[in-house]
Amino acid sequence: FPYTTLFRSVLPLPLPPNAPSLSPEDLLTFASIALFVHRASAVLPGFRVTAENASAIVEICRRLDGLPLAIELAAARVKILPPASLLARIESRLQLLTSGARDLPARQQTLRRTIDWSYDLLEPGERKLFARLAVFGGGCTLEAAEAVCNTSEDLELDLFDGMSSLVDKSLLRQQGGDDAEPRFSMLET
């Protein structure tokens, strides 16, 4: 089966802009924040976004790249950690974001399993390209990827096709285009 027939692509949810003046009500218009609050209130009835916890919730959702599964797993942790404490621990997200619903497939129970599952579906050349793209902290252009990722000509695939495949599989994001050369970046997660 082709990779795309195995699952439906789930795009990152919209995040609020870097405007700290948004009210809690305004923040709830963003799907990432609304999902966090909805899932947090499921484990901690009465949980809501307030002026005091709003910035921590926004930053948690940003650091999780707006990924629905990651947001859901993080929100479940507010049962024992308030948003500010959760944010302080988010750097170790692969250890923190575990214990998803047991009725879900194993690949959706922890963030690490989800990443492993996606990686395991890649062809060997795609895996090699994906690993090499990790050197670009802020993303790269196609030209930069060509200059760095296949210097030994051992990728076992055409770099352009590999980049396109990783975008199709949601492991790379493509930004820009139109008149400017597009940039490619990995999710922070």
C-alpha positions as CSV (number, residue, x, y, z in Angstrom):
1,F,0.0,0.0,0.0
2,P,1.2,3.5,-0.7
3,Y,2.0,5.6,2.4
4,T,-0.9,8.0,1.8
5,T,-3.5,5.2,1.8
6,L,-2.5,4.1,5.3
7,F,-3.7,7.3,6.9
8,R,-5.3,10.6,6.3
9,S,-2.8,13.5,6.8
10,V,-3.5,15.5,9.9
11,L,-2.2,19.0,9.5
12,P,-1.0,21.2,12.4
13,L,-3.7,23.3,13.9
14,P,-3.6,27.1,13.6
15,L,-1.7,28.9,16.3
16,P,-2.3,32.4,17.6
17,P,0.1,35.2,16.4
18,N,2.7,36.5,18.8
19,A,0.3,39.1,20.1
20,P,0.2,38.9,23.9
21,S,-2.8,41.2,24.0
22,L,-5.3,38.6,22.9
23,S,-8.0,37.8,25.5
24,P,-8.7,34.3,26.6
25,E,-11.9,34.4,24.6
26,D,-10.0,35.5,21.5
27,L,-7.5,32.7,22.0
28,L,-10.2,30.1,22.0
29,T,-10.9,31.0,18.3
30,F,-7.6,29.2,17.4
31,A,-8.1,25.5,17.0
32,S,-4.9,24.6,18.8
33,I,-5.9,26.5,21.9
34,A,-9.5,25.2,21.8
35,L,-8.3,21.6,21.5
36,F,-5.9,22.0,24.5
37,V,-8.6,23.6,26.7
38,H,-11.2,21.0,25.6
39,R,-8.9,18.0,26.4
40,A,-7.6,19.6,29.6
41,S,-11.2,20.1,30.8
42,A,-11.9,16.5,30.2
43,V,-9.3,15.4,32.7
44,L,-9.7,18.4,35.0
45,P,-13.3,19.6,35.0
46,G,-13.6,23.3,35.2
47,F,-10.2,23.9,33.5
48,R,-10.3,27.0,31.3
49,V,-8.0,29.5,29.7
50,T,-7.4,32.5,31.9
51,A,-5.3,35.6,31.8
52,E,-2.9,33.9,34.2
53,N,-2.4,30.7,32.2
54,A,-3.0,31.9,28.6
55,S,0.7,32.6,27.7
56,A,1.8,29.2,29.0
57,I,-1.0,27.4,27.0
58,V,-0.1,29.4,23.8
59,E,3.6,28.6,24.2
60,I,2.9,24.9,24.8
61,C,0.9,24.7,21.6
62,R,3.6,26.5,19.7
63,R,6.3,24.2,21.0
64,L,4.2,21.3,19.9
65,D,4.0,22.7,16.4
66,G,0.2,22.7,16.6
67,L,0.2,18.9,16.3
68,P,-3.2,17.6,17.5
69,L,-1.9,14.4,19.0
70,A,0.9,16.2,20.9
71,I,-1.6,18.9,22.1
72,E,-4.0,16.2,23.3
73,L,-1.2,14.3,25.2
74,A,0.0,17.5,26.8
75,A,-3.5,18.7,27.8
76,A,-4.0,15.3,29.6
77,R,-1.1,16.2,31.9
78,V,-2.8,19.3,33.4
79,K,-4.5,16.9,35.8
80,I,-1.2,16.9,37.7
81,L,0.8,19.8,36.2
82,P,-0.6,23.4,35.7
83,P,0.2,24.9,32.3
84,A,3.2,26.9,33.6
85,S,4.8,23.7,35.1
86,L,3.9,21.7,32.0
87,L,5.7,24.3,29.8
88,A,8.8,24.1,32.0
89,R,9.0,20.4,31.3
90,I,8.0,20.5,27.6
91,E,11.7,20.2,26.5
92,S,11.6,16.5,27.3
93,R,8.4,16.2,25.3
94,L,9.0,12.6,24.1
95,Q,9.2,11.4,27.7
96,L,6.4,13.8,28.9
97,L,3.8,13.1,26.2
98,T,2.8,9.6,26.9
99,S,-0.2,7.7,28.2
100,G,-2.6,8.4,25.3
101,A,-6.0,6.6,25.4
102,R,-5.5,2.8,25.5
103,D,-8.3,2.3,22.9
104,L,-6.2,4.0,20.3
105,P,-3.7,2.2,18.1
106,A,-0.3,1.9,19.8
107,R,1.2,4.5,17.4
108,Q,-1.2,7.1,18.8
109,Q,-0.6,6.5,22.5
110,T,2.7,8.3,22.8
111,L,4.4,11.0,20.7
112,R,7.5,8.8,20.4
113,R,5.5,5.9,18.9
114,T,3.9,8.3,16.4
115,I,7.2,9.6,15.2
116,D,8.7,6.1,15.1
117,W,5.7,4.8,13.1
118,S,6.1,7.6,10.5
119,Y,9.8,7.1,10.3
120,D,9.5,3.3,9.9
121,L,7.2,3.9,6.8
122,L,10.0,5.7,5.0
123,E,12.1,4.1,2.3
124,P,15.9,3.8,3.2
125,G,16.8,6.7,0.9
126,E,14.1,8.9,2.5
127,R,15.3,8.0,6.0
128,K,18.8,9.0,5.0
129,L,17.6,12.3,3.6
130,F,15.4,13.0,6.6
131,A,18.3,12.4,9.0
132,R,20.6,14.7,7.0
133,L,18.0,17.5,6.8
134,A,18.2,17.6,10.6
135,V,21.3,19.7,10.3
136,F,19.2,22.7,9.2
137,G,18.0,24.3,12.4
138,G,15.8,26.9,10.7
139,G,14.9,25.1,7.6
140,C,16.6,25.2,4.2
141,T,16.1,25.9,0.5
142,L,16.1,23.1,-2.0
143,E,19.5,24.4,-3.2
144,A,21.0,24.2,0.3
145,A,19.6,20.6,0.7
146,E,21.2,19.7,-2.6
147,A,24.5,21.1,-1.4
148,V,24.6,19.4,1.9
149,C,22.5,16.2,1.8
150,N,23.9,14.3,-1.1
151,T,27.6,15.2,-1.3
152,S,28.5,11.5,-1.4
153,E,25.8,10.7,-3.9
154,D,24.6,7.9,-1.7
155,L,20.9,8.9,-1.1
156,E,19.5,6.1,-3.3
157,L,16.9,8.5,-4.6
158,D,16.6,11.8,-6.4
159,L,16.8,14.6,-3.9
160,F,13.9,16.6,-5.4
161,D,11.7,13.5,-5.3
162,G,12.8,12.7,-1.7
163,M,12.0,16.3,-0.6
164,S,8.6,16.1,-2.3
165,S,7.9,12.7,-0.6
166,L,8.8,14.0,2.8
167,V,6.5,17.0,2.3
168,D,3.7,14.7,1.2
169,K,4.2,12.6,4.3
170,S,4.0,15.6,6.5
171,L,7.6,15.1,7.8
172,L,8.7,18.4,6.1
173,R,6.9,21.7,5.8
174,Q,7.2,23.8,2.8
175,Q,6.8,27.5,3.2
176,G,6.8,30.3,0.7
177,G,6.9,29.8,-2.9
178,D,5.2,32.2,-5.4
179,D,8.1,34.5,-6.3
180,A,10.4,33.5,-3.5
181,E,12.3,30.2,-3.4
182,P,10.4,27.9,-1.0
183,R,11.9,26.9,2.3
184,F,11.6,23.5,3.9
185,S,11.6,22.8,7.6
186,M,11.1,20.0,10.0
187,L,8.6,20.3,12.9
188,E,10.3,21.2,16.1
189,T,8.9,18.1,17.7
